[in-house]
Amino acid sequence: MAAVSRRAFLRWTAVSAGLLTVSRLRLPPPVAAACASGTPVLTPAQTEILTVIVERMVYSGAPDMPAVRDTRALETIQQALVQLDSATQSQLSWLITLFEWAPPLLQLKLHRFTKLSPDEQDAYLRDWATSHVETRRIAFQALKNLSVLGYYSQDATWKGIHYDGPWLPMPRRVLAPEC
C-alpha cells in the first residue's frame, strides 16, 4: 500500500470533518422540502449498493460495533448528498452504478459487486484504492469518506471506538423519515 503523506492525511481529514459538519447543519427550507417530498439523491437500488459498500468499508469484525443496517448511516449520507449541487449528485449516482457493474471488466469476475463474496469485495475495494488510474483512487476516496461520515457519526458506534461523545451536548436535528 502506498505511503500517505502528512499533507494528504490532513487534507482528507479536513474533507471528512467538513462533510461531517455539513451533515450536522440544519437544512434550508428548499432542501428540507425536497427531502421530505420523497426525492432522495439515490434510487433504492443505488442505496442498497451503497449500503453494501459502506458495510465493507467500515467492517472491523469487532463484536461491539453495530451493523451498518442497524444505524442511520445511510440516512446521514443521503442528507449530506441532498446538500450537494446536482452535477455532483449525478456523478455520485453514476459512480455507484459503475462500481456495482464493473467487476466483470476490472477483475474478470462474472458477478456484480453486491453478489461477490466478502473476500472478493474487499479485493475489489483494494483494487480501486491502489489503482494506477487516479480517477479510480479519487472515486474510492469519495466512497470511503461517505462511508466513514455516515457510519462513525452515529452515536451507536462511539462506544466501540472508545469515544464518549462531545463534552457539551450538541443539539441534534431529526432526519426526515423519507431521506
QUIRAVEN-V20933 format. One record per residue. PHI is phi in degrees with one decimal (none if undefined). D_FIRST is the distance of its C-alpha to the first C-alpha in Angstrom with 2 decimals. Layout:
PHI;D_FIRST / PHI;D_FIRST
This chain:
none;0.00 / -69.2;3.80 / -70.7;6.50 / -99.9;9.02 / -72.8;12.50 / -60.5;15.43 / -62.9;17.19 / -64.9;14.61 / -60.8;14.41 / -64.5;18.21 / -63.4;18.66 / -68.3;16.88 / -63.8;18.76 / -64.7;21.91 / -63.0;21.49 / -63.2;21.03 / -63.4;23.98 / -63.9;25.98 / -63.8;25.51 / -61.8;26.53 / -62.3;29.52 / -61.6;30.53 / -67.8;30.44 / -91.0;32.82 / -72.8;35.31 / -73.4;38.54 / -75.8;38.75 / -68.0;41.38 / -51.9;44.24 / -62.6;43.33 / -70.4;39.81 / -60.7;41.20 / -65.6;43.86 / -64.7;41.43 / -66.8;39.31 / -69.2;42.43 / -77.8;43.86 / 87.0;41.23 / -113.3;39.26 / -70.0;35.62 / -66.7;32.93 / -99.9;31.43 / -72.2;33.56 / -57.6;33.78 / -65.5;31.77 / -67.5;28.96 / -63.7;29.17 / -65.6;28.74 / -60.7;25.66 / -62.9;24.19 / -60.2;25.24 / -65.1;23.27 / -60.5;20.14 / -61.3;20.72 / -57.2;21.42 / -75.4;18.06 / -67.4;16.14 / -103.9;18.07 / -64.3;18.82 / -117.9;18.58 / 80.8;21.19 / -72.0;23.30 / -67.9;26.95 / -90.0;28.11 / -93.8;25.95 / -71.2;27.98 / -68.4;27.10 / -55.6;26.20 / -70.2;29.50 / -91.2;31.42 / -117.4;30.51 / -101.8;31.34 / -58.5;27.72 / -69.0;28.48 / -65.7;31.67 / -64.4;29.89 / -63.3;27.46 / -59.5;30.52 / -65.4;32.36 / -65.7;29.64 / -69.2;29.56 / -60.6;33.35 / -83.6;33.23 / -84.4;31.18 / -70.0;33.02 / -63.4;33.87 / -65.4;31.72 / -67.4;28.52 / -59.9;29.76 / -63.6;30.38 / -62.6;26.95 / -65.9;25.34 / -59.7;27.83 / -64.5;26.96 / -59.6;23.20 / -63.7;23.85 / -64.3;26.18 / -61.4;23.87 / -58.2;20.98 / -66.7;23.54 / -98.3;24.96 / -82.1;22.11 / -53.0;20.89 / -61.8;23.75 / -83.1;22.74 / -92.1;18.95 / -128.5;18.62 / 56.7;22.25 / -100.1;22.93 / -91.4;26.49 / -134.4;25.87 / -74.1;25.02 / -55.6;22.03 / -68.9;24.44 / -98.7;25.89 / -74.9;22.74 / -68.8;22.30 / -55.1;19.99 / -65.5;17.57 / -68.6;17.77 / -63.2;17.33 / -62.3;14.09 / -63.7;12.85 / -63.9;14.36 / -63.1;12.70 / -61.1;9.13 / -61.7;10.63 / -67.9;11.88 / -66.7;8.92 / -110.4;6.96 / -60.0;10.47 / -77.9;11.98 / -91.0;14.76 / -59.1;14.71 / -61.2;17.23 / -66.7;15.18 / -65.1;12.34 / -65.3;15.33 / -62.2;16.99 / -60.5;14.18 / -61.8;14.33 / -62.8;18.10 / -66.3;18.12 / -65.2;15.88 / -61.7;18.18 / -63.2;21.22 / -62.2;20.18 / -65.7;19.67 / -56.8;22.81 / -66.5;24.89 / -78.5;24.04 / -79.3;23.80 / -84.9;26.83 / -83.7;28.92 / -56.4;31.11 / -64.5;30.67 / -88.0;27.00 / -64.5;27.85 / -61.6;29.31 / -66.7;26.20 / -106.7;24.10 / 60.2;27.08 / -112.8;28.07 / -86.8;31.83 / 95.0;31.97 / -66.4;33.46 / -65.3;36.26 / -103.7;38.60 / -62.5;39.07 / -102.5;37.84 / -64.8;39.82 / -108.4;37.92 / -87.7;38.81 / -97.2;39.53 / -75.7;37.69 / -68.0;39.98 / -63.4;39.91 / -77.3;39.53 / -81.1;36.20
